[in-house]
Amino acid sequence: MKVKFCGAARHVTGSSHLITLDNGYKILLDCGLYQGRDDDMDNFNSTWSFNPKDIDCLILSHAHIDHTGRVPKLVRDGFEGDIFCTHATRSLCSIMLMDSAKIMERDASHYNKRNPRKKKRKPLYDTQHVRQMLKLTTGLSYERAHPVCDGVKLMLRDAGHLLGSASVTLVVDEPGKPTVRIGFTGDIGRPFRPILRDPKPMPEVDYLICESTYGNRDHKGQPDELEDFLNIIQEVCVDNKGKLLIPAFSVGRTQEIVYMLDRLETAGKLPKIPVYVDSPLAINATLIYGSHPECFDKDVHEYMLLDDNPFGFSDLKYTRDRGLSKRLNNIKESCIVISASGMMNAGRIKHHLFNSMENPKNGLLMVGYSAPYTPGGKIRNGAKSLHLFGEKRDMNMKVYSMYSFSAHADRREMYDFIKNQKSLKKLFLVHGEYDTQKEFKSYLGKHGFNSVEIPELKEEFELRERN
């Protein structure tokens, strides 16, 4: 039995790990899209380090694109096996991957029109491949042992990272051989976050594949988020009579922000100003959140006894229409605009930033990570101006940050998640930058984890010697 690391090896994105049983049965854990600007990874999304036709089943930890974004391509290239994930992950994949396919189709079409003499680009997949993928996908409940094939059982347990996110535990019983337990943390969430339940530690396993995104840092302590958020709204929208822009990822972050605003409104603390969620994908995702209350924590269930819709109130408007989105660019009254993408490198928020950043009355609230090369990353690093849509714009609006919105566990929280693993034969660190992983390996070594590997891309390890 062996494991091959086919993605997110010394990188944060492109999660994909292949387990091959002694009888040849192949189980793929995640099939994510690489998102970044590393020349060494240029061909990652278009090539495979295995034959898709040979994969017998695929297990998805959660719906984020860096964990699921190549599944339709896997199907396009010949995969016909079963896909297992939670019910909520299947629901989110149905909108997120369809959105991804449409973007790829549109980008390829635009490139081909602009470059008629160059070789035509083709998208990695199209909407038909997403539909084919969904036909192969079975939603499973948490905490139930599900047979994958003869001798292999799967259990998904809430990882607290995203609606439907799960850790993966595989119990392998092959004839005449000792039982082997293999674990994959997926992305580990944070305790005490709004909406979702806290991450629940996995059962003990023999081999563990563990994420390491924030393995070199501890997040700040849990602040009084509602009070901090309200103070920012008061300063920008009431005192300055300006517009507050909140760039937020469409799935997860947007729903948290809307839920916080809903609680402030229910408590009578939110100023009477319009709030716009200007992202079609975020709107679809919010509808899916509302249809999966089985993933909510106790606080949301109790809150729903007071307000049966935690994602809607009288001054909140969800905007799909592109025309209304354009009109928001010119609106002069105080308001809050929540829009994607979170890094401001694409989507409607980029237009809102372009049209609002020179007005000192306005504010920008950063609630998530932004890569350094994106507009969001440049703003975080103190940029005084940006070039957007071919024009230079001065950065005059005040920038605020609320770092507590991170959905990834820090190193202490990751350790708390895995510290029950007393019988590990090997721990593999994935989904992290190499320097961060080396620091996390050292940190884990000080806490008793002495057999830790940081795999390279395409590196293989034996989990159990063949007879």
C-alpha positions as CSV (number, residue, x, y, z in Angstrom):
1,M,0.0,0.0,0.0
2,K,1.3,3.4,-0.9
3,V,0.5,7.1,-1.0
4,K,1.5,9.5,-3.8
5,F,1.3,13.3,-3.3
6,C,-0.1,14.7,-6.5
7,G,-0.8,18.3,-5.4
8,A,-0.5,20.7,-2.5
9,A,3.0,19.3,-1.9
10,R,5.1,22.2,-0.6
11,H,2.3,24.5,-2.0
12,V,-0.9,25.8,-0.5
13,T,-3.2,24.9,-3.3
14,G,-4.0,22.0,-5.7
15,S,-4.8,19.4,-3.1
16,S,-4.6,15.9,-4.4
17,H,-3.3,12.7,-2.8
18,L,-3.4,9.2,-4.3
19,I,-3.7,6.0,-2.2
20,T,-3.1,2.7,-3.9
21,L,-4.0,-0.5,-2.1
22,D,-2.0,-3.7,-2.4
23,N,-4.7,-5.1,-4.7
24,G,-4.3,-2.1,-7.1
25,Y,-7.5,-0.2,-6.0
26,K,-6.9,3.5,-6.3
27,I,-8.5,6.1,-4.0
28,L,-7.9,9.8,-4.8
29,L,-8.3,12.3,-1.9
30,D,-9.3,15.7,-3.4
31,C,-8.7,16.9,-6.9
32,G,-8.0,20.6,-6.6
33,L,-7.0,23.5,-8.9
34,Y,-3.6,25.1,-8.4
35,Q,-4.1,28.8,-7.9
36,G,-1.0,30.9,-7.9
37,R,1.9,32.3,-9.9
38,D,4.8,29.8,-9.7
39,D,6.5,29.1,-13.1
40,D,7.3,25.6,-11.9
41,M,3.5,24.9,-11.6
42,D,2.5,26.3,-15.0
43,N,1.4,22.9,-16.4
44,F,-0.1,21.5,-13.1
45,N,-3.7,22.1,-13.9
46,S,-3.6,20.7,-17.4
47,T,-1.6,17.5,-16.7
48,W,-1.9,14.5,-14.4
49,S,0.6,12.5,-12.4
50,F,-1.6,9.4,-12.8
51,N,-4.1,8.1,-15.4
52,P,-7.6,9.4,-14.6
53,K,-9.1,6.2,-16.0
54,D,-7.3,4.2,-13.4
55,I,-8.8,6.0,-10.4
56,D,-11.5,3.9,-8.8
57,C,-13.0,6.5,-6.4
58,L,-12.6,10.1,-5.4
59,I,-13.2,11.5,-1.9
60,L,-13.6,15.3,-1.5
61,S,-12.8,17.0,1.8
62,H,-14.8,20.2,1.0
63,A,-15.9,22.4,-1.9
64,H,-13.2,25.0,-2.1
65,I,-11.8,25.2,-5.7
66,D,-8.2,24.4,-4.6
67,H,-9.7,21.0,-3.4
68,T,-12.3,20.3,-6.1
69,G,-11.5,22.6,-9.1
70,R,-10.1,19.8,-11.3
71,V,-12.7,17.2,-10.7
72,P,-14.7,18.0,-13.9
73,K,-11.4,17.7,-15.9
74,L,-10.8,14.3,-14.2
75,V,-14.2,13.3,-15.5
76,R,-13.5,14.8,-19.0
77,D,-10.2,12.7,-19.1
78,G,-11.9,9.4,-18.4
79,F,-12.7,9.0,-14.7
80,E,-15.9,7.0,-14.2
81,G,-15.7,6.0,-10.6
82,D,-17.7,7.1,-7.5
83,I,-17.2,10.5,-5.8
84,F,-17.9,10.7,-2.1
85,C,-18.4,13.9,0.0
86,T,-20.9,15.4,2.5
87,H,-24.3,16.5,1.3
88,A,-23.4,20.2,1.7
89,T,-20.2,19.8,-0.2
90,R,-22.1,18.3,-3.1
91,S,-24.5,21.2,-3.0
92,L,-21.7,23.8,-3.0
93,C,-19.8,22.0,-5.7
94,S,-22.9,22.2,-8.0
95,I,-22.7,26.0,-8.0
96,M,-18.9,26.6,-7.5
97,L,-17.7,24.3,-10.2
98,M,-20.4,25.4,-12.6
99,D,-19.3,29.0,-12.0
100,S,-15.6,27.9,-12.5
101,A,-16.5,26.2,-15.8
102,K,-18.3,29.3,-17.1
103,I,-15.4,31.5,-16.2
104,M,-13.0,29.2,-18.0
105,E,-15.2,29.1,-21.1
106,R,-15.5,32.9,-21.1
107,D,-11.8,33.5,-20.6
108,A,-10.9,31.1,-23.4
109,S,-13.5,32.8,-25.7
110,H,-12.1,36.3,-24.9
111,Y,-8.5,35.2,-25.5
112,N,-9.4,33.6,-28.8
113,K,-11.2,36.7,-30.0
114,R,-8.2,38.9,-29.0
115,N,-5.6,36.6,-30.5
116,P,-7.1,35.2,-33.7
117,R,-3.7,34.2,-35.1
118,K,-2.6,32.3,-32.1
119,K,-3.4,28.7,-31.2
120,K,-6.9,28.6,-29.8
121,R,-7.2,28.1,-26.1
122,K,-9.6,25.5,-24.7
123,P,-11.0,25.6,-21.1
124,L,-9.9,22.8,-18.8
125,Y,-13.6,21.7,-18.8
126,D,-17.0,23.0,-19.5
127,T,-20.4,22.9,-17.9
128,Q,-21.3,19.5,-19.4
129,H,-18.3,18.0,-17.5
130,V,-19.6,19.5,-14.3
131,R,-23.0,17.9,-14.9
132,Q,-21.3,14.5,-15.5
133,M,-19.4,14.9,-12.3
134,L,-22.5,15.5,-10.2
135,K,-24.1,12.3,-11.6
136,L,-21.1,10.4,-10.1
137,T,-21.3,12.2,-6.7
138,T,-22.9,10.7,-3.6
139,G,-23.5,12.8,-0.5
140,L,-22.8,11.2,2.8
141,S,-23.7,12.1,6.4
142,Y,-21.1,12.8,9.0
143,E,-20.0,10.1,11.5
144,R,-21.3,7.1,9.5
145,A,-19.1,4.3,8.2
146,H,-19.6,3.9,4.5
147,P,-18.2,1.1,2.4
148,V,-16.0,2.3,-0.4
149,C,-15.1,-1.2,-1.8
150,D,-14.5,-4.6,-0.3
151,G,-12.3,-4.1,2.8
152,V,-12.4,-0.3,2.9
153,K,-14.7,1.9,4.9
154,L,-14.9,5.7,4.9
155,M,-16.0,8.0,7.6
156,L,-16.4,11.8,7.3
157,R,-16.2,14.0,10.4
158,D,-16.9,17.8,10.6
159,A,-13.7,19.8,10.1
160,G,-15.3,23.2,10.9
161,H,-13.7,25.0,7.9
162,L,-16.5,25.5,5.4
163,L,-20.1,24.4,5.1
164,G,-19.9,20.6,4.7
165,S,-16.1,20.4,5.2
166,A,-14.8,17.1,6.5
167,S,-11.8,15.2,7.7
168,V,-11.5,11.8,6.0
169,T,-10.8,8.5,7.8
170,L,-10.2,5.3,5.8
171,V,-10.1,1.9,7.5
172,V,-8.5,-0.7,5.2
173,D,-8.9,-4.4,5.9
174,E,-7.3,-6.5,3.2
175,P,-7.3,-10.3,3.6
176,G,-4.5,-11.7,5.7
177,K,-3.1,-8.3,6.5
178,P,-3.3,-6.1,9.6
179,T,-5.9,-3.3,9.6
180,V,-4.5,0.1,8.4
181,R,-6.1,3.4,9.3
182,I,-5.4,6.3,7.1
183,G,-6.5,9.9,7.9
184,F,-6.7,13.1,5.9
185,T,-7.5,16.3,7.8
186,G,-8.6,18.3,4.8
187,D,-8.5,22.0,5.8
188,I,-8.9,22.4,9.6
189,G,-11.3,25.1,10.7
190,R,-11.1,27.3,13.8
191,P,-13.1,26.9,17.0
192,F,-15.6,29.6,18.1
193,R,-16.3,30.8,14.5
194,P,-19.8,32.0,13.5
195,I,-22.3,29.6,11.9
196,L,-20.3,26.4,11.7
197,R,-19.6,23.8,14.5
198,D,-16.1,23.6,15.9
199,P,-13.8,21.2,14.2
200,K,-14.0,17.7,15.8
201,P,-10.7,15.7,16.1
202,M,-10.4,12.6,14.0
203,P,-10.2,9.0,15.3
204,E,-6.7,7.7,15.9
205,V,-5.0,6.6,12.7
206,D,-1.7,5.0,11.6
207,Y,-0.9,7.4,8.9
208,L,-2.1,11.0,8.7
209,I,-2.0,13.6,5.9
210,C,-2.3,16.9,7.6
211,E,-2.7,20.5,6.3
212,S,-0.2,23.1,7.4
213,T,-1.3,26.4,5.9
214,Y,-0.7,28.5,9.0
215,G,1.9,26.2,10.6
216,N,4.2,29.1,11.5
217,R,1.9,31.4,13.3
218,D,-0.8,31.9,15.9
219,H,-3.8,34.0,15.1
220,K,-4.8,36.8,17.4
221,G,-7.1,35.9,20.2
222,Q,-10.8,36.0,19.7
223,P,-11.8,39.7,19.7
224,D,-15.3,41.2,20.3
225,E,-15.9,41.0,16.6
226,L,-19.4,42.4,16.6
227,E,-18.3,45.5,18.5
228,D,-15.3,46.0,16.3
229,F,-17.4,45.6,13.2
230,L,-20.0,48.0,14.4
231,N,-17.4,50.6,15.2
232,I,-16.0,50.5,11.6
233,I,-19.5,50.8,10.2
234,Q,-20.2,53.8,12.5
235,E,-17.0,55.6,11.5
236,V,-17.4,55.1,7.7
237,C,-21.1,55.1,7.1
238,V,-22.4,57.3,9.9
239,D,-19.7,59.7,10.9
240,N,-18.1,60.1,7.4
241,K,-21.3,59.4,5.4
242,G,-19.3,57.2,3.2
243,K,-19.4,53.8,1.5
244,L,-17.9,50.7,3.2
245,L,-16.5,48.1,0.7
246,I,-16.0,44.6,2.0
247,P,-14.2,42.3,-0.5
248,A,-15.1,38.8,0.6
249,F,-14.9,35.3,-0.9
250,S,-18.4,34.3,-2.1
251,V,-18.6,31.1,-0.1
252,G,-18.0,31.1,3.6
253,R,-16.7,34.6,4.3
254,T,-19.7,36.4,2.8
255,Q,-22.2,34.3,4.8
256,E,-20.3,35.1,8.0
257,I,-20.4,38.8,7.4
258,V,-24.1,38.8,6.5
259,Y,-24.8,36.7,9.6
260,M,-23.0,39.2,11.8
261,L,-24.9,42.1,10.2
262,D,-28.2,40.2,10.7
263,R,-27.4,39.8,14.4
264,L,-26.6,43.5,14.8
265,E,-29.8,44.4,13.0
266,T,-31.9,42.1,15.2
267,A,-30.3,43.7,18.3
268,G,-31.3,47.1,17.0
269,K,-27.6,48.3,16.8
270,L,-27.1,48.4,13.0
271,P,-27.5,51.9,11.5
272,K,-30.4,52.2,9.0
273,I,-28.2,52.1,5.8
274,P,-28.5,49.9,2.7
275,V,-26.4,46.7,2.6
276,Y,-25.7,45.1,-0.8
277,V,-24.4,41.7,-1.5
278,D,-23.2,42.1,-5.0
279,S,-22.1,38.7,-6.1
280,P,-24.3,36.1,-8.0
281,L,-22.2,33.2,-6.7
282,A,-22.4,34.5,-3.1
283,I,-26.2,34.7,-3.5
284,N,-26.4,31.1,-4.7
285,A,-24.1,30.0,-1.9
286,T,-26.2,31.8,0.7
287,L,-29.3,29.9,-0.5
288,I,-27.3,26.6,0.0
289,Y,-26.2,27.6,3.5
290,G,-29.9,28.1,4.4
291,S,-30.7,24.7,3.1
292,H,-28.1,22.9,5.3
293,P,-28.9,23.8,8.9
294,E,-27.4,20.3,9.9
295,C,-24.0,22.0,9.6
296,F,-24.8,25.0,11.9
297,D,-23.6,25.3,15.5
298,K,-25.7,25.6,18.6
299,D,-25.6,29.4,18.6
300,V,-27.1,29.7,15.1
301,H,-29.9,27.2,16.0
302,E,-30.7,29.2,19.1
303,Y,-30.6,32.5,17.1
304,M,-33.0,31.0,14.6
305,L,-35.6,30.8,17.3
306,L,-35.5,34.6,17.3
307,D,-34.9,35.1,13.5
308,D,-35.8,32.2,11.2
309,N,-33.6,33.8,8.4
310,P,-30.1,34.5,9.7
311,F,-29.0,35.7,6.2
312,G,-31.6,38.3,5.5
313,F,-33.1,41.6,7.0
314,S,-35.0,44.6,5.7
315,D,-32.0,46.8,4.6
316,L,-30.1,43.9,3.0
317,K,-30.3,43.6,-0.8
318,Y,-28.9,40.7,-2.9
319,T,-28.0,42.0,-6.3
320,R,-27.6,39.6,-9.3
321,D,-28.3,42.3,-12.0
322,R,-25.2,43.7,-13.6
323,G,-26.9,47.0,-14.2
324,L,-27.6,47.5,-10.5
325,S,-24.0,46.6,-9.7
326,K,-22.9,49.3,-12.1
327,R,-25.2,51.8,-10.4
328,L,-23.7,51.0,-7.0
329,N,-20.4,52.4,-8.4
330,N,-22.0,55.9,-8.5
331,I,-24.2,55.8,-5.4
332,K,-23.5,58.7,-3.1
333,E,-25.4,57.7,0.0
334,S,-23.9,55.8,2.9
335,C,-24.0,52.0,2.3
336,I,-22.2,48.8,2.7
337,V,-21.2,46.8,-0.4
338,I,-20.0,43.2,0.1
339,S,-18.6,41.7,-3.1
340,A,-16.2,39.2,-4.6
341,S,-13.4,38.4,-5.2
342,G,-11.8,38.5,-1.8
343,M,-8.4,39.5,-3.2
344,M,-10.0,42.2,-5.5
345,N,-8.1,40.8,-8.6
346,A,-11.3,40.0,-10.4
347,G,-15.1,40.2,-10.1
348,R,-17.4,43.1,-9.3
349,I,-15.4,44.3,-6.2
350,K,-12.6,45.4,-8.5
351,H,-15.0,47.9,-10.2
352,H,-16.2,49.1,-6.9
353,L,-12.7,49.7,-5.7
354,F,-11.8,51.5,-8.9
355,N,-14.7,53.9,-8.5
356,S,-14.5,54.4,-4.7
357,M,-10.8,54.4,-3.6
358,E,-10.1,58.1,-4.3
359,N,-12.9,59.3,-2.0
360,P,-11.5,59.7,1.6
361,K,-15.0,59.4,3.0
362,N,-15.1,55.8,2.0
363,G,-13.6,52.8,3.8
364,L,-12.3,49.3,2.8
365,L,-12.6,46.5,5.3
366,M,-10.2,43.6,4.6
367,V,-11.4,40.3,6.1
368,G,-9.3,37.7,4.4
369,Y,-5.9,36.7,3.0
370,S,-4.7,38.4,-0.3
371,A,-1.7,37.2,-2.3
372,P,1.0,39.8,-2.5
373,Y,0.6,40.3,-6.3
374,T,-3.1,41.1,-6.1
375,P,-4.7,44.5,-5.5
376,G,-5.7,43.3,-2.0
377,G,-2.2,42.2,-1.2
378,K,-0.8,45.5,-2.5
379,I,-3.2,47.4,-0.3
380,R,-2.3,45.4,2.7
381,N,1.3,46.3,2.1
382,G,0.5,50.0,2.1
383,A,0.2,50.8,-1.6
384,K,-0.6,54.5,-2.1
385,S,-2.0,53.9,-5.6
386,L,-3.0,51.1,-7.9
387,H,-3.2,50.6,-11.6
388,L,-6.7,49.2,-12.4
389,F,-8.3,48.8,-15.8
390,G,-5.3,50.6,-17.4
391,E,-5.6,53.7,-15.1
392,K,-3.8,54.9,-12.0
393,R,-6.0,55.5,-9.0
394,D,-4.8,57.0,-5.7
395,M,-5.7,55.1,-2.5
396,N,-7.4,57.7,-0.4
397,M,-10.0,55.6,1.4
398,K,-9.2,54.3,4.9
399,V,-8.3,50.7,5.2
400,Y,-9.5,48.5,8.1
401,S,-8.6,44.9,8.8
402,M,-10.3,42.2,10.8
403,Y,-7.9,39.2,10.9
404,S,-10.1,37.1,13.0
405,F,-12.1,36.0,10.0
406,S,-9.6,33.4,8.9
407,A,-11.2,30.0,8.3
408,H,-7.9,28.1,8.7
409,A,-6.6,26.9,12.0
410,D,-3.3,28.3,13.2
411,R,-0.5,26.1,14.4
412,R,-1.8,25.8,18.0
413,E,-5.3,25.0,16.7
414,M,-3.9,22.4,14.3
415,Y,-1.9,20.8,17.1
416,D,-5.0,20.7,19.3
417,F,-6.8,19.0,16.4
418,I,-4.2,16.2,16.0
419,K,-2.8,15.9,19.5
420,N,-5.1,12.8,20.2
421,Q,-3.0,10.9,17.6
422,K,-0.9,8.7,19.8
423,S,-0.2,5.8,17.5
424,L,1.0,7.5,14.3
425,K,3.6,5.7,12.3
426,K,4.0,8.7,9.9
427,L,2.6,12.2,9.6
428,F,2.7,13.9,6.2
429,L,2.4,17.7,6.0
430,V,0.7,19.1,2.9
431,H,-1.2,22.3,1.9
432,G,1.5,24.7,3.0
433,E,4.4,26.7,1.8
434,Y,7.7,24.8,2.3
435,D,9.3,27.3,4.7
436,T,6.1,27.3,6.8
437,Q,6.0,23.5,6.8
438,K,9.6,23.2,8.1
439,E,8.7,25.5,11.0
440,F,5.5,23.5,11.7
441,K,7.5,20.2,11.6
442,S,9.9,21.7,14.2
443,Y,6.9,22.8,16.3
444,L,5.3,19.4,16.1
445,G,8.6,17.7,17.0
446,K,8.7,19.7,20.3
447,H,5.2,18.3,21.0
448,G,6.1,14.6,20.5
449,F,5.5,14.1,16.7
450,N,8.9,12.7,15.6
451,S,8.1,10.9,12.3
452,V,7.0,13.9,10.1
453,E,7.5,14.0,6.4
454,I,7.2,17.0,4.0
455,P,6.5,15.3,0.6
456,E,7.6,16.7,-2.7
457,L,5.3,16.8,-5.6
458,K,4.8,13.3,-7.1
459,E,6.8,11.7,-4.2
460,E,5.6,8.3,-3.1
461,F,5.7,6.5,0.3
462,E,5.0,2.9,1.3
463,L,2.4,2.7,4.0
464,R,2.7,-1.0,4.5
465,E,5.3,-3.2,3.0
466,R,4.0,-5.7,0.4
467,N,4.2,-9.4,1.4
